């Protein structure tokens, strides 16, 4: 893996060019261009706020704690991070099958192709941070949240999330070449993960529910749970994950990265033959 990381780093300029090309191709015939990377999560946030922040406001506020008076910020914080996750998983799955000609003709580490998809979706996430910061400043000026040292949770969340997504991208992109059902399966999996992760609802809602304890344990074994708790903790320090949850998120993400890289390298000969 060390040699693979060094190889990818030595081709970082090529990786940057691939990311810029993917972004340009994605929005080249779009009137609004990059604004779509903001419109979609904001639209989702508006829908969920209408349902849970207005129609079921009383029930929602019982579990939100400090976020009860700033639920829109809680929502878009999770949704912006989720858009990076879902888009990266969806596009990384076909990163190899969709670029077969480049992969078989260019002399560079094949890992850069799925990693490039993760990096491209991260660029879209970064584009939304100014909006997130503007909303947070408005709520801070109203006294609804306090901006302080908890902001340091953001780089930690991004680091762990990037580790997890790169591992998933390497794993799925190689498997999808040999088993094309992977792409269709992941569409279902990402839908399940959205509701199985505290994105639009607080983790306390799960912990205080009547579900069996073993279900709650399995739920918290999902590394995304700790990652999204970190994202929410940027504005709501009480949401910062405990040591066990943080360890699961960081350790699980690292294990996925190692497994993804190992599988990618083992399957590379068969993948190149198939392409």
N, C-alpha and C positions, 0 to 999 in steps of 0.2 A: 504494500500500500504506500510505503514511503516513496518508492521510486515513481509510483503513479502520481502522487501529489506533486513531486518535483517536476515531473513531465508536464502536468497541467499548468503549474506555475510558470514554467518556461514558455508556455504558449498562451500566456494571459492576454497578450495583445490580440491574438486570433480569437480568443474567447470574447473579448470586448467587441470585436468586429461582428462576430456572430450574433451577439445580443443586439447590437444596433441594427443589423440587417433584419432580424426577426421583428423588432419593434416597428421598423419602417414598413415591412411587408404587411404586418398585421393591420396597420392603420392607413395604408397608402390610398385606398379608395373611400375613406371615411371622411365625411364633411367635418365632424367634430373631433376626429383624430384621438389624441391622448385623453381628451375629456371623457371618453367612454370608460376609461379606467377609474374615473371618479363617479360618473353618473350611475353606474350599475350598483356599487355598494351603497351609495346614498339612497338610491331608489329602494333597495332591500331594507335599509334602515328605516325608511319612512313607512314601509308596509308593516314591519314588525312593531314599530312604535304605535301605529294605529291599532293593532290587535292587542298588544300586551301593555302599552302605555296609556291607552285610552279606553278601549272596551273592557279590559280586565285590569284596570289600574289598581283597584283596591287589593286584589289578590297578588298582583305583581309587587307592589310596594312592601308587602309584608316580608318579603325575602330579600329585597335589594339592599337593605341596610343604608350605608352612607351614599349609595348610588340612587336612592329613591328620588331625590330632587334633581338628578341630572341623568336620567335614564337614556336620553338620546346620545349622550357622550359614551355611556356604557355600551350601548348598541353598536355605534359606528366604530368604536375601538375594536370590538370583537370582529365585526364584519370586514373591516379593512384587512385585518390580519388573516381572516378566513379566505378572502379573495386571493391573497397570495398563495395560501395553502392549496385551495381547490384548483386554481388555474395552473399552478406549478405541477401538481400531480397529473392533471388532465393532459397538459401539453408535453410533459416529460415522457409520458407513456409511449407516445408515438414519435419521440425525438429521433430515433434511429430509423424507423420505417419511413418516416416522412422526409428523410435527408439521405437516402441510400446512395445517391450518386456522389454527393460530397464525401461521404464516409469512405467509399471505396476508391476514391481518386486522390484525396488529400492525405498527406503524410503528417498526421498529428494524432495525439491521444484521442481515442474515441470518447473518452469520458467527458470531453469538453462539450459535446452535443447535449446530453441531458443536463449537465451543470449549467449550460447556457440558457436553457429554458427556465430553470429556477432563478437564475440571475436576472433574466428579462422580466419575470413577474415580480421580482423584488424591486426592480426599478419602478414599476407601476405602483407598488406599495409606497415607496418613498415619495412618489408624486402626490399621494394623498395625505402625507403627514402634515403639510401646512394647513389643510382644512381641519384636520384633527386638532392641531395646536390652536387654531383660531377658536374652535368650539370650546376647547378647554379654557382658554383665556377668558371667554365670555362668562363661563360658569364660575371661574375663579374670581372675576370681578363682582359677581353677585353673591360671593361667599358660599357657594355650594360645594366647592372643592378647594383644597390647598395644594399649591404647586411647590414641591420641595425636593428633598433627596430621593423620594420615590421615583422621580423621573429616570433614575439610573437603572430601573427595572427594564426599561425599553431596550437598551443594547444587549442586555442579558437574554431577553426574550427573543430578539432577532438572531443572536448567535446560536441559541439552542434550536430555534425553528429552522434556520438555514441548515444546520447539521442534519436534522431529521429529514428535511425535504431533499437534500442532495442524496442521502442514502436511499430514500424511496425512489427517487428519479433513476438512479443507477440500477436499482433492482428491477423496477417495472419496465424500463426502456429495453433492457436486454431480454427479459422474459416475454415481452410483447412481440418480439421478432419471431420467436419460436412458437408462441401460443397467442394468436390474435384475439382470443376471447378476453385477454387481460384488460384490454381497453374498455370493453363493454362492462366487465365486472367492476372496474374502478368507478364507473359512473354511479353505480348503485352504492358502492362502498363510501364514496364521498358524501352522498346524500345521508347515509346513516351516520357518518362521522359528524356531520353538521349538528345533528340533534343529540349526539352522544358526547358532545363537548360543551362546556359552559361558555357559549358565545353570546347568546341572547338572553340567557338566564344565569343567575349566580350559582356557584357550587353549593352553597348552603341549602338550596332547594333540593338537591340530590341527597345531601347528607342528612337532612331532616325528614326525608320522605319515609314512607312505610315499606320501601323495597327491602328485600332480604339483605343481610350484611354482606353475603358473598357477592351479590350483584354490585353493591357499592364498591367493594374491593376490586372487582374486575373493571368497573368503570374507571377507577382512578389509576389503573395500570396503563391507561392510554396516555402516552407522553404529551399529547396535545392538551390534556387537561391542565397540567402544570404550566405549559407554555402560554395558554390563554389566561390563566390566572396571573401570570407575570404581566401580560399586556394590560389587563384590567388594573393591576397593582400600580401602574404608572400614575393613575389618577386617584386610585382608592387603595391606600396602603394596607388596609385590613384584608384585602384580597390576596396579598402576597402569599404564595404557597408555603406550607410548612416544610420542614427538612425532608420528610419522607416523600412528599409530592414533588418537591424540587429535584430530589435524587432520582426519582422515577423518570422525570422529564429529561434530565441531563443524561443519565445513564442509559435510558432507553433510546434516546436519539443517537448517542454514540454507538450503541450496539447495532442500530439500524444502518448507520453509515458504514461500519466495518463489514456487516453482512452484505450490504448492497455493493460495496466495492469488490468484495471477494467473489460474489456471484457474477458480477460484470466481467471480471477478469477470467473466471473459469469458463464462461459462456462465450467469450469474445470470438474464438475460432469458429464455433458453430454459427454465431450471429453473422460473421462476415461471409461465411459460406452461403447462408440463407439469403443475405442481401444481394 
